[in-house]
């Protein structure tokens, strides 16, 4: 069983609490840019093996004609499924179950063709608006803290390099990724007010 999903990482930094020198406020630059990198990832729930693919998406003014975001995402998801089929071949004799959400790029003729060519790949559709059922969401939260939070990237290559470095870290330190996926969720303590 794999846990599969996509996430977007903007070139403009996202802000969060960070450590700094006492008495000096940390400063993070920003600029007006809408470029993002989409990351497709599938995590093996037993071994922690990652299968990933990055897709660069330029801002609306820089897009090529005839290439919509959905069409590009469909092509990237199809390539991601081919990567998964290579990583988990049918010769192993076990079906590969991939939970997916209801994103429009999960429904295309190219996806159907790949599933027909690799019958051991099985897509399992999750209910709408239920990201908590897909455990890879925990991985995205940590990856966002590790790679793009409070860092200003001037080029897409810098952002891709930071994402690749973080993905390589979790690929080599598989026990860290597995501990993220299998740890029980922290429950919020109930707040009681005196009447």
C-alpha positions as CSV (number, residue, x, y, z in Angstrom):
1,X,0.0,0.0,0.0
2,X,1.3,3.4,-1.0
3,X,0.1,6.8,0.2
4,X,0.1,9.2,-2.8
5,X,-0.7,12.9,-3.2
6,X,0.5,16.1,-4.7
7,X,1.5,19.4,-3.1
8,X,2.5,22.8,-4.3
9,X,5.5,24.8,-3.2
10,X,5.5,28.5,-4.1
11,X,8.6,30.5,-4.9
12,X,7.5,33.2,-2.5
13,X,8.3,32.1,1.1
14,X,5.7,31.1,3.5
15,X,6.2,32.4,7.0
16,X,6.3,30.6,10.3
17,X,7.9,30.9,13.7
18,X,11.6,30.5,13.7
19,X,14.6,30.9,16.1
20,X,16.7,34.0,16.1
21,X,19.2,36.0,18.2
22,X,17.6,37.5,21.3
23,X,16.8,41.2,20.7
24,X,16.9,40.9,16.9
25,X,13.8,40.1,14.8
26,X,14.5,37.7,11.9
27,X,13.8,39.2,8.5
28,X,12.6,37.3,5.5
29,X,12.4,39.0,2.1
30,X,9.6,38.6,-0.4
31,X,8.7,39.5,-3.9
32,X,5.7,39.4,-6.2
33,X,6.0,36.1,-8.1
34,X,3.4,33.4,-8.6
35,X,5.6,30.6,-9.8
36,X,5.2,27.2,-8.0
37,X,6.7,23.7,-8.1
38,X,4.3,20.8,-7.8
39,X,5.6,17.7,-6.2
40,X,4.0,14.3,-6.7
41,X,5.0,11.7,-4.1
42,X,4.1,8.1,-3.2
43,X,5.3,6.7,0.1
44,X,5.5,3.0,0.8
45,X,3.7,2.5,4.1
46,X,5.9,-0.5,5.1
47,X,9.4,0.4,3.8
48,X,9.2,4.2,3.7
49,X,10.5,4.2,0.1
50,X,9.6,7.5,-1.8
51,X,8.7,7.8,-5.4
52,X,8.6,11.4,-6.4
53,X,8.3,13.7,-9.4
54,X,8.6,17.5,-9.6
55,X,6.6,19.7,-12.0
56,X,7.4,23.3,-12.5
57,X,4.5,25.7,-13.2
58,X,5.2,29.2,-14.5
59,X,3.0,32.2,-13.7
60,X,0.0,32.9,-15.9
61,X,1.8,35.4,-18.1
62,X,4.6,33.0,-18.9
63,X,2.5,29.9,-19.7
64,X,2.7,28.4,-23.2
65,X,-0.5,28.5,-25.2
66,X,-2.5,25.3,-25.4
67,X,-1.0,23.9,-22.2
68,X,-3.5,24.2,-19.3
69,X,-2.5,23.5,-15.7
70,X,-4.8,20.4,-15.7
71,X,-3.3,19.0,-18.9
72,X,0.2,19.5,-17.6
73,X,-0.8,17.9,-14.3
74,X,-2.4,15.0,-16.1
75,X,0.8,14.4,-18.0
76,X,2.9,14.6,-14.8
77,X,0.6,12.3,-12.9
78,X,0.8,9.8,-15.8
79,X,4.6,9.9,-15.7
80,X,4.4,9.5,-11.9
81,X,2.3,6.4,-12.3
82,X,4.9,5.0,-14.8
83,X,7.6,5.7,-12.2
84,X,5.6,3.8,-9.6
85,X,5.1,0.9,-12.0
86,X,8.9,0.7,-12.6
87,X,9.5,0.9,-8.8
88,X,6.9,-1.8,-8.1
89,X,6.8,-4.2,-11.1
90,X,4.0,-6.7,-11.6
91,X,6.7,-9.5,-11.3
92,X,6.6,-9.0,-7.6
93,X,3.1,-10.5,-7.7
94,X,1.4,-8.0,-5.4
95,X,-1.1,-5.3,-6.3
96,X,-0.1,-1.7,-5.6
97,X,-3.0,0.3,-4.1
98,X,-2.8,4.1,-4.4
99,X,-5.3,6.2,-2.6
100,X,-6.1,9.4,-4.6
101,X,-8.3,12.4,-4.1
102,X,-10.8,13.7,-6.7
103,X,-8.4,16.1,-8.4
104,X,-9.2,16.6,-12.1
105,X,-5.8,15.4,-13.3
106,X,-6.5,11.9,-11.8
107,X,-9.2,11.4,-14.5
108,X,-7.8,11.3,-18.0
109,X,-7.5,8.9,-20.9
110,X,-3.8,8.7,-20.4
111,X,-4.3,7.5,-16.8
112,X,-6.8,4.9,-18.0
113,X,-4.2,3.7,-20.6
114,X,-1.5,3.4,-18.0
115,X,-3.7,1.4,-15.6
116,X,-4.6,-0.9,-18.5
117,X,-0.9,-1.4,-19.3
118,X,-0.1,-2.0,-15.6
119,X,-3.1,-3.9,-14.1
120,X,-1.3,-4.4,-10.8
121,X,-1.7,-0.6,-10.1
122,X,-5.0,0.1,-8.5
123,X,-6.4,3.5,-7.7
124,X,-8.6,3.9,-4.6
125,X,-10.6,7.1,-4.5
126,X,-10.9,8.8,-1.2
127,X,-14.1,10.6,-0.2
128,X,-14.3,14.3,-1.1
129,X,-12.8,16.8,1.4
130,X,-11.0,14.2,3.5
131,X,-7.2,14.9,3.4
132,X,-6.9,13.5,6.9
133,X,-7.4,10.0,5.4
134,X,-4.2,10.3,3.3
135,X,-1.2,9.9,5.6
136,X,1.2,11.5,3.1
137,X,-0.3,14.9,4.2
138,X,1.8,14.6,7.3
139,X,4.8,14.3,5.1
140,X,3.9,17.4,3.2
141,X,3.6,19.4,6.4
142,X,7.1,18.5,7.5
143,X,8.6,18.9,4.0
144,X,7.1,22.5,3.9
145,X,8.9,23.3,7.2
146,X,12.2,21.8,5.9
147,X,12.4,23.2,2.4
148,X,10.5,26.5,1.6
149,X,9.4,28.0,5.0
150,X,11.0,31.4,5.8
151,X,13.5,31.1,2.8
152,X,13.5,33.5,-0.2
153,X,14.4,31.8,-3.4
154,X,15.4,33.9,-6.4
155,X,15.1,31.2,-9.0
156,X,13.0,28.1,-9.6
157,X,16.2,26.1,-9.7
158,X,17.0,27.1,-6.1
159,X,13.5,26.0,-5.0
160,X,13.8,22.7,-6.9
161,X,17.2,22.0,-5.4
162,X,15.9,22.7,-1.8
163,X,13.0,20.3,-2.5
164,X,15.2,17.6,-4.0
165,X,17.6,17.9,-1.0
166,X,14.8,17.4,1.5
167,X,13.3,14.6,-0.5
168,X,16.7,12.9,-0.7
169,X,17.0,13.3,3.1
170,X,13.7,11.4,3.6
171,X,14.7,8.8,1.0
172,X,17.9,8.0,2.9
173,X,16.4,8.4,6.4
174,X,13.4,6.2,5.8
175,X,12.7,5.6,9.5
176,X,12.1,9.4,9.9
177,X,9.4,9.3,7.2
178,X,7.8,6.2,8.6
179,X,7.7,7.7,12.1
180,X,5.8,10.6,10.6
181,X,3.3,8.4,8.9
182,X,2.7,6.0,11.8
183,X,2.8,8.2,14.8
184,X,-0.6,8.8,16.5
185,X,-2.0,12.3,15.8
186,X,-1.8,14.7,18.7
187,X,-5.2,15.3,20.1
188,X,-6.0,18.8,21.1
189,X,-6.6,19.2,24.7
190,X,-10.2,20.2,25.5
191,X,-10.4,23.7,27.0
192,X,-12.7,24.1,29.9
193,X,-13.7,27.5,31.2
194,X,-15.0,28.1,34.7
195,X,-18.6,29.3,34.8
